[in-house]
Amino acid sequence: MNIRERREKASPEDLARATLATITNNIGSIARMCAVREVSTIESEVNRCAVREVRAIEREVNKCAVREVSTIEREINKCAVRKVNKLL
């Protein structure tokens, strides 16, 4: 308490209550800061995992696409060879 008159009127119970409220608020603030930091850490890890997962899926899709294109090219070549052979 900053005001002398109020400080003189304050009972030990009032001071104890004010001290307890201050300590409780400080604990709450520290807990909140820790929680915010933990959430940020979890969000960062989730984002990293998501990026890795997306990249893995992209690689797999690309592999499948390359295999499909190769298969289609082989089929086109076979058809072209058959048509040329028919013409000969």
TATA-V189507 format. One record per backbone hydrogen bond with DSSP energy under -1.0 kcal/mol. NH is the residue of the N-H (numbers start at 1). CO is the residue of the C=O. If there is no record, write none. Layout:
# TATA-V189507
NH/CO + NH/CO
This chain:
# TATA-V189507
7/3 + 8/4 + 9/5 + 10/6 + 15/11 + 16/12 + 17/13 + 18/14 + 19/15 + 20/16 + 21/17 + 22/18 + 23/19 + 24/20 + 25/21 + 26/22 + 27/23 + 28/24 + 29/25 + 30/26 + 31/27 + 32/28 + 33/29 + 34/30 + 35/31 + 36/32 + 37/33 + 38/34 + 39/35 + 40/36 + 41/37 + 42/38 + 43/39 + 44/40 + 45/41 + 46/42 + 47/43 + 48/44 + 49/45 + 50/46 + 51/47 + 52/48 + 53/49 + 54/50 + 55/51 + 56/52 + 57/53 + 58/54 + 59/55 + 60/56 + 61/57 + 62/58 + 63/59 + 64/60 + 65/61 + 66/62 + 67/63 + 68/64 + 69/65 + 70/66 + 71/67 + 72/68 + 73/69 + 74/70 + 75/71 + 76/72 + 77/73 + 78/74 + 79/75 + 80/76 + 81/77 + 82/78 + 83/79 + 84/80 + 85/81 + 86/82 + 87/83 + 88/84
